[in-house]
C-alpha cells in the first residue's frame, strides 16, 4: 500500500526554486527533472525506507538517480513528509537546515 506524500512549505519552495532555475536554462530540462522527482516520490510512496538514514533522528535522504538532487524526508506512519529537496553539490547540511 502506498503512503501519502506531504510536502513542507520548505519543500514546496525548493521545488519552485529548482523549476525557476532550470526553466531559464531549458524548459525541456526543467520538465525532465520535474518528472524524475515525481517518479522518485512515487517509488518512495511504496518503498519508504529506500533512502538512507541521516545523523538527524528520523530523517532519511534519497538521492535521485539521474539528476544531482537529494530528497530529505521522514516517515510518519502512513505518511511521508518531504522536508527539503536540494542540489547535491551544495555545502553539507547543518542540523538547523531542516
Secondary structure, DSSP 8 states (H G I E B T S, - for coil): ---EEEE-HHHHHHHHHHHHHHHTT-HHHHHHHHHHHHHHHHHHHH-TT-SEE-SSTTEEEEE-SSSSEEEEEEEETTEEEEEEEEETTS----GGG-
